[in-house]
Amino acid sequence: MRRLVFLTVFVLGFFLSAFSYIYMDDFNVVGPNEDYSFHIYTSEDKLDTPVELNVYRLSDPFKAYLDYLSEDGLHYSTSKQVVSYNIQLESTWQRETVPANIFGETGGYFMVLQHGDEKQYAIFEKTNINGVVVDLGEMIRIKVWNALTGEPVEFGDVYTGKEGDIHLGSINSVLSTNLSKDKIKGERVFLKTPEGNAYLTIDPETETGIRNLKMVFLSDKPIYRPGDEIKARAYLFDRVRSRFITSGEATCTITDPMGTAIYNESISFDESGGFAFGHPTVEEAVRGHYDVRIQYGERTFYRYIELADYQKPPFTVETEGFKDVYGLGESPRFSVSATYYFGQMVSQA
């Protein structure tokens, strides 16, 4: 049995369904081990009727996407069902999650949600391919990789547009490829690779790498005591270029729990791709969380450190029967006991 479904809207983003109470995307890309969540909103008199969820396989979700763009409609077969279950409604607003194991294999899926006579549809692409489109002004740079291994992926056909597909031809490139920005329609790029499809959006902020920076923050102690010197180091990693920032300056500010800035300094990055900073504390220093703010260009990172008096642990923990070495397939067996310093055993631990 085959059915034909026509959708008049196909955009990435939230939209209100025909029966006005399920909020979800009509096209969704899910990565490895990634759940999918959506929201149900209804009235009290409809809570007794469950929502029926059915998921079917699609042989080519990329073609299904292009069919939507060309208004040719979507064809799906109910004989390729993956799962079917009912969602019991417990409140007028409910968040539901489709577990990642529903989308076990890479490829296409089609979801039908039915409540009474009303239906809602959504397409899913399970892919292990991720990527980024870097805005370079008149050009864009495309880079894709395998999300499981991190290895670069060679890609071929490139499509763009949301009202009509534009085939830019086969590129057959690895690592990264530059394309003229004026060829990109709707700020979207769709790639077909031997390992799966990638659906990317041009983000103007990626021109300076603002959103593609990741900070690694290290301190020499988990908790500082009054009188200790705070010693820390930070690294900024550019995920687009796969390298640490080794030039320029970052501004570091430390603020005490009372909101007073006790340290503020601009620090240059060193050759290792980071910078170190420190600040002494005094015995009379305010105890609590100290905010650390690191400003680099238009990006701000926040971390915190804690200053506290030494507190003796209220109890001790001991193990018995734990061996240094276990054989392959052997299950470790040992006992654990916790005792307060005044001798009483710790209960409900």
VEXMARKOL-227321 format. One record per residue: x, y, z of N, C-alpha, C, O in turn; residue in one letter. Coordinates in steps of 0.001 Angstrom, whole numbers, plus 500000, padded with zeros to 6 digits. Layout:
% residues N
XYZXYZXYZXYZa;...
***
This chain:
% residues 349
500852498816500000500000500000500000500885501230500000501823501318500792m;500605502165499138501379503389499059500425504559499170499303504519498665r;500882505581499827500062506754500017500838507978499577502069507979499616r;500140509017499161500759510248498694500405511375499655499232511625499933l;501413512039500149501201513121501091501793514394500508502939514393500057v;501031515474500511501520516762500042501644517705501232500708517851502018f;502793518338501358502997519353502380503203520690501682503933520777500695l;502566521715502191502679523031501579503817523838502167504238524838501585t;504320523414503316505416524134503957506540523154504211506308522061504728v;507767523535503849508904522668504157510079523548504503510883523913503644f;510164523878505754511227524731506228511822524116507460511169523341508159v;513056524457507728513671524041508982513284525047510036513571526235509886l;512646524612511085512182525499512135510867525024512683510281524076512159g;510397525654513713509165525249514346507976525776513547508019526880513003f;506912524970513485505685525429512854504520524737513520504676523674514121f;503355525339513415502155524826514055501486523829513140501254524124511968l;501172522651513653500597521595512848499153521903512497498547522832513032s;498605521081511564497249521309511061496217521170512164495183521838512124a;496474520316513150495492520142514210495899520881515486495340520627516552f;496851521776515387497100522862516339497623522459517708497513523247518647s;498186521269517863498716521003519191499992520185519218500443519816520302y;500592519884518081501903519232518084502904520156517407502752520530516244i;503927520510518167504965521386517644506208520542517344506795519950518250y;506601520493516074507777519736515676508265520255514336507554520987513648m;509472519878513971510021520241512672509495519280511615509305518095511890d;509258519786510405508802518882509354509952518172508668509739517182507968d;511191518671508860512370517957508373513417517997509467513687519058510030f;514015516846509776514908516742510927516133515914510583516032514884509918n;517277516366511036518522515631510876518960515162512258519129515982513161v;519145513870512435519583513320513717520944512667513528521189511976512539v;521819512899514495523162512348514446523284511090515273522280510571515760g;524503510587515444524715509362516222524236509518517663524540510511518324p;523486508528518141523002508490519528522218509739519912522267510174521062n;521507510309518971520775511553519209519277511287519281518692510763518333e;518657511645520398517211511554520545516547512715519808517200513688519429d;515225512590519613514471513677519011513302514020519919512558513129520330y;513132515285520234512072515716521143511116516657520439511513517429519566s;509861516588520822508837517502520312507832517757521425507902517131522482f;506894518676521192505954519082522218504510518875521761504171519076520595h;503690518477522694502258518285522444501493519253523343501719519310524552i;500590520004522736499740520912523494498288520638523104497945520641521921y;497452520404524091496069520062523805495175520571524925495650521212525863t;493881520288524828492915520729525828492539519564526733492820518406526422s;491906519878527847491553518861528841490658517775528266490799516606528624e;489731518147527372488772517167526867489373516182525877488691515248525455d;490670516371525484491317515469524533492394514602525189493092513857524501k;492532514696526515493601513964527186493379512460527165494345511701527251l;492138512009527054491859510567527087492204509872525773492276508644525730d;492416510629524712492740510038523409494242510052523193494830511132523121t;494887508897523087496346508876522899496744509325521505495938509299520575p;497979509730521374498558510057520069499273508820519557500132508267520244v;498927508386518365499557507204517759500773507637516952500679508507516087e;501913507022517245503163507348516544503585506160515697503694505041516198l;503819506398514425504303505377513496505525505911512764505535507053512305n;506554505080512658507773505455511946508022504436510841507973503229511077v;508293504935509620508566504094508461509923504469507869510416505578508077y;510514503545507138511774503821506456511511504515505129510517504244504454r;512425505422504764512437506057503454513710505638502744514791505684503330l;513594505236501504514774504748500785515752505868500466516961505635500443s;515260507079500220516143508181499859515578509478500426514811510158499745d;515939509837501661515402511065502251515830512315501502515102513308501488p;517013512278500875517457513436500116516537513679498930516166514819498653f;516166512609498226515216512750497117513856513209497634513175514010496994k;513470512692498798512199513112499379512216514610499661511215515299499462a;513349515102500123513476516534500367513327517316499065512606518313499022y;513999516875498010513893517559496726512474517470496170512003518407495524l;511790516354496413510394516231495984509530517274496668508637517854496048d;509795517515497951509066518563498655509303519920498000508367520688497780y;510573520203497689510904521495497100510230521682495747509815522791495410l;510118520621494977509508520706493647508006520493493685507351520488492643s;507437520312494917506005520080495102505536518835494369504380518746493954e;506429517885494213506066516625493576505435515667494576504885514635494192d;505514516011495861504898515168496882505847514113497392506916513888496826g;505445513471498465506258512436499098505554511099499012504374510982499344l;506289510089498563505764508729498504506426507910499606507652507895499717h;505635507238500411506211506369501427505383505103501518504192505104501208y;506012504034501940505367502731502010505130502351503466506046502403504287s;503884501965503784503561501528505137504060500111505408503963499630506537t;504589499440504396505115498087504597506496498103505236506977497066505691s;507143499271505276508486499394505843508426500045507219509185500968507512k;507526499562508055507340500153509365508480499772510308508924498624510332q;508942500744511075510009500538512042509447500355513438509875499465514173v;508495501189513803507931501123515150506545501759515144506234502605514306v;505728501336516094504400501914516287504040501817517758504111500739518349s;503652502942518352503220502914519746502342504131520033502319505093519265y;501623504068521150500735505145521551501391506000522629502083505492523510n;501162507288522542501628508238523543500434508641524392499495509265523897i;500469508286525667499392508643526579499579510099527023500663510495527453q;498518510876526911498573512288527284498235512436528766497168512013529212l;499137513031529516498952513193530950498722514642531361498280514908532478e;499019515576530466498793516987530764498525517734529471498751517205528383s;498050518948529589497729519738528397498986520201527662498918520562526487t;500121520193528338501396520473527690502343519337528046502574519054529221w;502891518686527019503690517491527262504863517444526300504712517669525100q;506023517152526843507233516993526020507494515514525830507540514757526800r;507666515098524578507914513696524254509259513552523563509710514454522857e;509894512404523774511192512132523175511158510806522430510750509784522981t;511587510830521179511756509610520396513196509150520595514120509858520194v;513413507980521204514780507558521530515626507317520287515114507017519209p;516934507458520469517868507351519350517835505981518690518091505867517491a;517516504921519469517548503581518871516441503359517848516497502394517086n;515430504238517813514406504149516760515055504396515404514720503750514411i;516003505356515378516733505662514145518069504921514189519134505539514202f;517999503605514212519197502805514413520171502866513260521372503035513472g;519677502731512045520537502721510870520509504091510201519533504832510311e;521596504412509508521614505664508759520643505571507591520354504485507089t;520152506716507172519199506739506077517960507535506444517981508353507364g;516876507284505710515681508084505847514585507418506648514454506194506664g;513787508261507325512648507810508105511501508790507902511707509975507640y;510298508266508028509108509093507897508213508837509097507871507688509377f;507827509886509811507025509748511018505614510267510782505415511332510197m;504648509498511244503242509899511182502705509934512609502753508926513314v;502200511076513034501560511223514330500068511443514105499671512362513389l;499253510604514713497812510681514490497082510814515820497337510075516770q;496177511768515858495318511980517020493889512116516509493508513158515976h;493105511058516673491777511040516076491884510966514569492542510074514034g;491247511892513884491293511926512421492387512829511881492575512912510667d;493103513498512749494134514432512309495502513752512282495797512873513092e;496337514190511318497670513608511168498717514695511013498461515771510472k;499908514374511511501075515242511368502223514395510809502392513236511187q;503019514998509890504070514255509219505430514916509420505516516133509580y;506489514111509411507848514640509515508823513665508870508666512449508984a;509829514206508192510901513414507579512135513492508462512425514534509049i;512858512381508552514096512322509327515213511746508470515010510817507688f;516386512317508637517597511771508033518551511427509162519019512313509876e;518840510142509325519859509712510292521194509668509555521353508927508586k;522147510463510019523422510542509335524557510615510342524394511149511439t;525691510083509968526909510182510775527824511294510268528960511427510723n;527324512093509322528123513138508703527769514480509320526594514817509464i;528780515238509681528594516585510191529502517513509398530401517062508690n;529262518795509522530086519718508765529836521149509155529067521443510071g;530504522042508435530380523467508701530541524212507383531293523788506505v;529829525322507256529970526225506120530510527540506655529842528211507442v;531705527913506241532346529126506734532118530253505735532436530124504553v;531564531357506223531320532528505387532612533319505239533139533843506220d;533127533406504005534373534123503732534132535412502968535053535947502352l;532917535912502999532586537114502248531953536756500920530776536399500874g;532720536845499828532196536485498507532226534979498276531610534481497334e;532943534252499134533056532812499003532584532138500289532499532764501346m;532282530854500172532048530034501357532992528844501294533407528422500215i;533325528313502453534173527123502528533388526011503211532846526201504300r;533332524854502567532600523703503087533587522685503621534574522352502965i;533308522195504826534136521161505422533231520146506090532377520523506892k;533395518865505781532560517824506362533439516720506927534557516495506464v;532903516025507955533661514963508600532709513924509152531511514170509293w;533259512751509465532496511682510084532391511975511571533407512101512255n;531149512084512082530944512459513479531405511370514439531643511659515612a;531537510138513984531962509049514853533480508945514949534019508636516011l;534167509203513840535617509050513811536366510371513778537544510424514133t;535697511442513355536357512725513207537155512862511930537763513905511690g;537163511817511098537943511841509861537224512682508791535996512658508719e;537979513425507959537357514197506881536681513276505878537114512143505668p;535620513771505265534815512974504342534829513617502967534651514828502832v;535038512810501965534991513278500579533534513381500152532754512453500366e;533168514500499551531778514664499132531701514986497651532667515440497038f;530510514735497089530339514906495657529301515950495318529605517143495307g;528058515517495036527029516443494584526668517465495654526554517132496833d;526491518706495229526125519801496123524834520425495610524721520769494434v;523860520566496513522582521191496173522364522383497085522948522471498165y;521511523305496637521188524463497456519796524955497080519256524591496035t;519221525790497949517910526369497665516816525758498489516917524602498903g;515740526533498743514599526030499492513315526084498679512351525395499012k;513280526887497621512098526941496759512311526140495480511356525844494762e;513511525806495208513837524986494052515282524553494172516139525354494546g;515564523303493863516926522821494067517825523278492928517401523336491774d;519043523595493255520051523985492277521216523034492430521845522978493486i;521500522304491403522597521342491453523864522039491001523959522491489860h;524843522127491900526083522805491578527118521873490963528222522307490632l;526777520609490807527692519684490180528527518914491176528524519217492369g;529239517921490686530085517088491527531416517771491776532056518268490849s;531823517791493027533067518468493397534165517456493681535324517658493319i;533777516350494344534754515291494647536003515857495326537116515756494809n;535790516439496466536882517079497184536961516533498602535976516029499142s;538126516639499190538299516272500600538675517509501394539082518530500840v;538529517393502696538874518436503653537994519667503489537078519847504292l;538213520507502520537387521695502377537353522130500926538267521841500154s;536276522836500561536102523317499200535488524700499240534544524937499994t;536005525613498444535480526968498366534500527078497209534755526570496117n;533385527742497454532379527976496429531986529442496440532092530116497465l;531539529924495308531069531294495222529776531437496023528851530639495867s;529717532447496874528572532615497770527298532951497001526206532603497450k;527411533626495840526207534044495122525452532865494512524323533025494048d;526072531674494511525366530492494008524496529822495059523681528957494740k;524670530219496303523942529579497396522604530272497592522550531486497786i;521531529505497543520176530026497696519603529584499043519757528432499449k;518950530506499717518314530172500982519278529879502104518879529352503142g;520582530222501907521616530013502923521743528558503336522137528268504466e;521412527630502429521505526210502751522341525473501716522333525790500526r;523062524479502216523864523627501346523579522185501725523601521826502902v;523308521351500707523016519938500932524030519112500160524193519271498950f;524717518218500888525803517453500298525473515979500300524898515466501260l;525834515297499228525734513843499161527151513285499227527999513633498405k;527402512426500197528712511830500360528568510310500330527467509796500525t;529657509585500090529579508114500115529180507559501470528741506412501556p;529323508350502538529032507869503880527734508428504446527414508197505613e;526981509165503623525729509745504089525592511176503620526490511720502978g;524453511786503948524169513146503527524458514134504643524434513779505821n;524730515375504266524948516447505228524078517625504839523984517973503662a;523448518236505816522571519382505607523129520534506424523088520501507654y;523649521549505753524368522618506430523722523969506145523102524168505100l;523876524886507083523347526237506955524488527226507081525352527080507946t;524491528236506217525520529273506304525221530155507502524119530688507631i;526179530301508354526054531148509538527013532321509376528228532123509341d;526479533556509273527384534699509078528435534818510168529518535343509913p;528146534342511386529107534490512467530333533618512283531363533857512915e;530237532601511419531392531726511248532514532398510461533615531856510365t;532238533590509890533295534292509167534465534594510092535621534523509675e;534174534931511345535236535196512314535427534021513256536233534096514183t;534712532957513037534858531779513864534289531929515255534673531190516162g;533361532892515446532871533202516780532265531982517450532583531675518599i;531400531292516737530671530188517346531432528877517252530959527849517735r;532594528903516640533334527664516450534564527594517346535474526799517112n;534578528431518365535650528384519340535218527579520558534084527695521022l;536123526774521062535877526010522274537002526297523253538176526311522881k;536634526526524511537648526832525508537895525646526424536959524992526883m;539164525380526683539586524397527677540170525175528842541120525938528663v;539611524993530038540024525754531217540599524803532251539958523819532617f;541816525093532729542497524236533695542939525074534885543490526162534717l;542696524565536088543209525202537305544009524171538080543779522969537944s;544957524641538898545848523702539583545204523063540808545754522109541358d;544043523569541252543350522995542403541846523005542156541335523923541515k;541135522003542650539669522021542511539026523048543437538007523644543087p;539621523265544634539136524242545598540347524970546197541322524339546606i;540269526296546241541350527084546804541017527475548253539861527722548596y;542065527523549092541918527964550475542333529432550575543183529890549812r;541742530163551505542177531558551693543674531631551910544223530911552744p;544333532495551162545788532610551208546469531906550053547638532175549777g;545758530992549356546339530328548178546424531298547007545717532305546958d;547305530973546066547364531723544814546598530961543736546861529787543475e;545660531646543127544899531052542025545806530962540809546343531971540353i;545976529755540284546775529545539086545928528790538068545420527707538359k;545779529354536891544916528737535881545502528966534494546358529828534292a;545023528180533557545445528283532171544248528002531270543423527138531571r;544159528728530176543043528555529234543579528381527822544582528979527434a;542878527541527064543187527316525658541920527578524844540819527233525274y;542078528183523678540964528368522751541239527566521491542276527727520848l;540284526689521144540452525804519987539477526217518896538273526317519134f;540000526455517704539187526797516537538763525504515850539584524850515207d;537488525129515980537021523862515437536927523876513922536985522815513301r;536784525049513304536720525126511844538086524827511239538195524060510283v;539117525429511797540472525257511254541251524154511963542388523859511594r;540644523546512979541245522432513727542616522797514284543597522082514081s;542663523920514986543921524333515572543651525260516759542575525847516874r;544655525380517642544557526282518776544890527712518350545663527938517419f;544291528660519047544606530063518808545990530357519393546222530110520576i;546906530877518585548280531118519034548693532578518901549855532910519140t;547771533454518527548112534866518382546956535713518892545830535236519032s;547253536968519165546223537862519669546184537888521186547049537326521858g;545158538554521712545015538704523151543612538335523607542646538432522850e;543524537916524849542248537669525511542252538446526824543298538603527455a;541095538926527228540976539662528475540358538767529534539284538202529328t;541032538639530659540574537768531744540158538631532934540897539517533364c;538967538358533456538452539088534611537993538092535664537260537153535353t;538421538291536920537975537470538043537136538356538968537582539424539388i;535927537905539278535003538673540114534663537863541348534334536682541242t;534739538489542534534460537767543770532955537623543990532174538215543245d;532528536853544994531091536631545212530293537900545497529068537891545371p;530954538988545877530276540252546142530127541100544887529549542185544937m;530655540604543738530538541338542484531672542296542211531589543100541283g;532725542229542994533875543116542813534933542445541941535337541313542207t;535377543146540902536426542611540035537765542735540746538229543843541015a;538382541605541050539662541607541764540841541411540819541996541562541219i;540546541072539558541629540842538590541082541147537205539999540687536843y;541830541921536434541443542223535052542707542515534252543419543480534528n;542974541682533272544217541841532521544067541265531115543404540245530924e;544682541919530136544757541405528770546020540580528629547109541045528967s;545886539373528139547000538429528095547174537936526670546195537632525989i;548414537857526219548708537367524869548770535844524858549218535229525826s;548321535241523769548432533796523597549886533423523343550625534175522708f;550293532261523841551645531807523593551650530772522468550604530456521901d;552835530248522150552976529337521013552250528016521207551928527335520234e;551992527651522459551306526381522715549798526490522529549080525495522632s;549321527702522253547896527860522005547099528155523244545954527715523348g;547653528880524187546922529202525404547560530366526126548471531010525604g;547081530637527328547664531669528155547413531315529615546412530685529956f;548344531735530468548252531451531901547992532749532650548399533826532214a;547311532631533780547077533797534615546974533339536070546734532163536341f;547152534250536977547082533923538390546763535139539230546901536278538784g;546325534876540478546004535974541384546077535461542815545469534437543125h;546805536145543697546888535696545094545620536050545872544968537058545598p;545291535216546832544178535510547727544731535790549128545897535518549414t;543891536327549976544303536649551345543398535908552315542341535405551934v;543819535846553562543046535127554573541656535733554762540710535026555109e;541531537052554533540257537720554750539370537708553511538316538343553497e;539792536984552464539036536984551206537643536412551409537430535554552266a;536691536900550604535313536410550662535263534971550187535811534639549136v;534599534104550968534466532712550574533311532572549571532334533320549611r;533455531597548678532371531326547735532880531157546319534064530909546094g;531951531298545348532269531120543935532818532421543344532224533488543501h;533950532312542671534553533430541958534344533209540453534745532181539907y;533721534171539803533476534060538365534732534425537584535399535414537889d;535047533620536577536157533897535667535563534147534285534919533273533706v;535787535343533769535276535706532434536443535938531494537343536726531784r;536421535243530365537477535384529362536859535911528080535985535273527494i;537309537060527655536786537731526463537806537630525337538956538043525483q;537358537065524195538218536995523010537401537486521827536467536812521392y;537747538657521302536945539230520225535516539457520706535291540112521724g;534556538911519967533151539051520325532636537869521133531445537804521440e;533510536940521481533093535743522212533516535850523673534643536242523978r;532600535495524573532868535529526000532662534142526591531646533498526329t;533626533677527391533550532380528053533492532609529565534110533532530095f;532731531742530245532591531864531691532974530549532368532578529472531922y;533738530649533433534034529535534313533994530060535746533848531264535960r;534121529177536719534192529660538084535175528809538878535441527653538548y;535697529408539918536557528710540866535970528949542253535206529893542454i;536325528099543201535751528186544535536832528425545573537891527798545557e;536536529346546474537413529635547605536665529265548883535600529818549159l;537208528343549656536503527866550850537499527455551916538639527104551614a;537058527501553170537870527019554279537935525498554245537045524830553719d;538998524974554813539127523514554875538051522936555798537820523441556897y;537404521876555335536406521182556132536754519704556183536902519049555152q;536879519199557385537192517787557547536015516947557075534876517225557452k;536263515924556259535156515071555807534418514485557004535067514109557980p;533078514391556971532307513899558113532393512389558299532008511887559355p;532885511648557304532946510201557430534089509656556576534637510362555730f;534435508405556806535456507722556030534826506578555248533787506051555644t;535445506196554149534968505100553306536084504075553181537227504427552893v;535748502793553402536719501715553298536161500606552418534950500390552365e;537054499907551730536663498758550902537391497521551397538500497604551925t;536752496376551218537341495087551571537111494106550444536055494098549810e;538125493268550199537991492227549187538274492679547776538018491936546829g;538797493880547611539094494395546272540497493963545862541466494275546554f;540617493241544733541918492755544269542577493753543325541905494567542692k;543890493678543244544630494552542338544465494135540886544490494980539991d;544298492844540644544207492338539278543035491378539190542838490555540084v;542251491477538114541137490572537837541355489914536489541878490530535561y;540946488647536388541057487928535134539978488334534158538947488878534554g;540211488072532871539252488408531830537943487661532070537944486437532196l;536844488375532134535540487777532364535182487621533831534058487233534149g;536116487913534734535865487803536170535150489054536675535538490176536350e;534108488850537468533341489969538020533934490397539357534044489580540272s;534320491673539484534852492149540773533786492072541862532638492461541646p;534164491579543009533276491519544168534021492062545381535105491588545717r;533442493041546021534057493631547199532970494357547989531889494624547465f;533258494670549235532307495349550103532802496753550403534005497008550448s;531853497657550606532161499055550898531453499439552190530276499128552370v;532155500105553077531555500584554324531921502039554537533021502478554199s;530975502782555105531194504196555415530866504427556879529814504003557358a;531762505100557592531605505296559030531881506741559393532888507319558985t;530954507327560181531198508662560713532385508604561686532695507553562248y;533037509752561869534191509781562756533838509463564202534693509012564963y;532588509694564586532207509366565957531795507910566106531337507513567177f;531949507087565037531782505656565139530522505084564534530472503881564279g;529505505881564292528248505356563762528363505089562260529004505847561532q;527730503995561808527725503668560374526854504661559601525834505130560105m;527264504970558389526471505844557520525313505049556950525530504000556344v;524094505520557128522914504800556642522401505459555359522698506621555082s;521619504687554575520990505163553336522028505733552371521753506702551663q;523206505141552341524264505614551448524274504775550190525093505007549300a;
***
